[in-house]
Structures are given as C-alpha cells and as structure tokens.
C-alpha cells in the first residue's frame, strides 16, 4: 500500500536492495526501515520534532521514524539567524529540536498499528522571508499521493541523487519519497556543491537528480570537459532554470531536463508533456480545473497569442495569477496562520501566488510571482517576460527584473544581470530597441551588473536584497535619467539627485 509514508516504509522492511547512500556508507532498505523504527520508538504520536541538520542519514531516519510513530517533522533552515530559528521553533510548537546525528538508538520493531493517511506529517516553511511564518501542513496521505506520481518509471536499478535540502518539499516529494515508493536508492549529499556534482553522479552511478532555482547554472559554470556526458544520468526534474541553461545542460551532460510546476502547498500541479512548446510548463492532469485569472476582477485572462517565432503578443491581457479552482482538495493549510490560509483559499479556490499565461491548447507558461508585478506609468506588467527578453542579449548568464520606486509615482524597472565579459551599455540599449516583444514601459531604467544573483537556501532567486539595495551598491550600475536618455554610469552624486527628487515629490519615505 502507498496510502501513507508509514505504509510505504512497512513495505520496504524486508527489501534487501540498496536504499540509502551517503559518502562511503550504504544501507539496504531493510536497514533503513530498522533505523527508522528505532527512532519511532522514541517519538510520541502528534509530537512536533524540529530537525536542524544537513542532508545526513540521520535526517532520513528521523523522517521515517516520525512517519511510523505519527509524529510531525518540522524542517528547520540552517541558514536562518538565531532569532529566525527561535521564531520558527516557537511557531511550530516543537517539543524537541534535533541538531546532532551521533546519538545511538536501541533497536525496535515496527509499530503494531500504523498512523492513518490523514495524520499530519510535515510542516514545511515556504521560501518567503518576510511577514508572519507560513508553515505548510502536509499529511502522510498527501505526501504519499504526490510522491507516487513522481515515482513512476523508477525501479530498484535507479539511484536518485539528492543534494537539495531535506527541509524543503522539493527534496522530499521529488526525490526521497519517490525512492521509498519505487525501491530505488537515494544518494544524499550534505549540501549542494556545483564543483562536486559530476564526481558524485559518477561515484553513485546516479540516474536522476532534482533541483530548484539556479542549481543548473552553477553546475554549468564549472570548467567544461569533453567527457562530461560520460555518466549514467537519464533525466532531472526541477523548476525555475532558464531555457538557455536547460538546453546547455542537455547538450553538455547528455541528460534530459524536465521542468515541472508545483509548490509545497500542493494546490496546483502542472506536468510537462512530450512535444510541448519551448519554455512551457505543461498541462494539469485531465479533469483538474486550473485557470489564469485577473486577480483584481476574478475574470479569466485571454488565451496567449504568439507570433511565428513564439513571441507573446498580448502579455497585458494574457498574464494573470495561476489558480486551481479545485486546488483546496490538496492544500491542507498553514499551521497556526488562519489569515494566510484564508487568503490562499479565497472564493473557495487555490490562488498560487504565481503569474502565468496559457494558450488555446491549455498549455501553461510561467511569468513570475505576483510580487513581481511592476506598475510603470499606470501600466501593470510581470517581470518574467522582461527577463526573457534580456536573457537573449549575448553574454547574459542570469537576469532578475524587479521594481524600484519612481520619485513621482509607481515603479521604475531595474535589472540585475550576471554577465560574461565587459558590459557594453550602448550595445545593450540598441539590443533592447530592436526587440519587437519588449513592451513600451519594460526597458530597465537601472541595470546592475552582479557577480552572482542572490538565492535562498533552496536555490530560488531572492529579489529581496536587490529591491532593498536598489541603486545603493558597490556593483556597477548603469541608468537612464529619463526613458529617452542613453545608459550612463550611475554615481554617488546621481544618488543625491534622485533623493532630492523623492523629497520634492513627497516620496522620501519610499527610500527607507
């Protein structure tokens, strides 16, 4: 049975196939389940167990032990500050926090009775770094149902390489739990390392890995070798990699890159399919009601229209929020945050917080987060399409577009760019002017050249520090004083000029 993680583990209790690989150690699934049972004997049903560990075997054993005992695992982010960790621990009512993997456990049998599928199993903090804590509730049943979809095609000969953090839903639902269900082995690494990626893949004969955010770009930045494709990888599954990185990764490592769409909340799942348009997310399952809505009116957005080159012709009318009108069947709410739960589920629908558009065939495309909306001269638009245009400029390795305040009203467009070589502002300006799909308000007024785009602990792009710093940075910044001006270097005196404008128009508070 696969109706809960506990029942999945019980089925693996007599499996002598390789289950877990870590550094130079290995465990069969039988041994993994025995370790989990030993920990289950120390947990109480319903107990909240905080885990502050790297990706080590102990984390896997605790996850399994909690499943067997009916306890709740709270994955804690080790990159958080002490005050943030204290907040997270108190918010989720942890009775114990495990930070050490050296404790010895006495052997114990499997429990006589296993927890039911609706037993609360994990509290997973969302990636957001502002506002009240939001810990997504995930039952054993939802974990098993979701992972079962990802387990299709895996078998005992597969090795699933996991370097994404186990405190995040991506590693659990796209790697560890599918391995449990399929009987594949899982190879865990303490933390992601781009420089060690290929050697790990070869060491473990990995056939699959999962990723989030910019992981592929970091791997691609490593020195290239003619034998990079000499590995056992079949495919990888992730989200938010750029189209250019996906194509380059396939060419260099001989590994298919599959992009899916889901979230820790589980309210919307969009699956890729063979032959879909470039840069698409895919389609929801048959019979699942997912739409793109105008978040202000609640009306469905127009279908996307494209030219012969695949350029989106009607972004203003087509882009809206991705909404699962039956998504509350899967979304189990946020722990002790009724306000956020109600906001996510308003009108009885699941509002994803993500922007997208879909074509006449029901294929969805990603356009950024709802927080990535910009409003320039009264026009609203999403950051995603602007990033797609800028990414085509030769030398761009990564780009993030975000709003900064306009001295008079609304926003100005700013872009942070990772760039190979010396940035040529005149060439960039000419490039933008030649792009037929660049909206009239979309051209960045500020361009910041960064060594690395900031990311969260799970590898997702983190716009917050970029927004906070604006043009006040030691990085090179180019700007247009007016939309008609050419780009020029932004200087300290220019910051003074901008501040004076904010004071003049009564918007100095926007700079604090």
Secondary structure, 3 states (H helix, E strand, C coil): CCCCHHHHHHHHHHCCCEEEEECCEEEEHHHHHHHHHHHHCCCCCCCEEEECCCCCHHHHHHHHHHHHHCCEEEECCCCCCHHHHHHHHHHCCCCEEECCCCCCCCCCCCCCCCCCCCCEEEEEECCCCCCCCCEEEEEHHHHHHHHHHHHCCCCCCCEEEECCCCCCHHHHHHHHHHHHHHCCEEEECCCCCCCCHHHHHHHHCCCEEECCCCHHHHHHCCCCCCCCCCCCCCEEEECCCCHHHHHHHHHHHCCEEEECECCCCCCCCEECCCCCCCCEEEECCCCCCEEEECCCCCCECCCCCECCCCCECCHHHHCEEEEECCHHHCCCCECCCHHHHHHHCHHHCEEEEEEEEECCCCCEEEEEEHHHEEEECCEEEEHHHHHHHHCCCCCEEEEEEEEEECCCCCEEEEEEEEECCCCCHHHHHHHHHCCCCCCCCCCCCEEEEECCCCECCCCCECCHHHHHHCCCCCCCEEECCCCCCCCEECCHHHHHHHHHHHHHCCCHHHHC
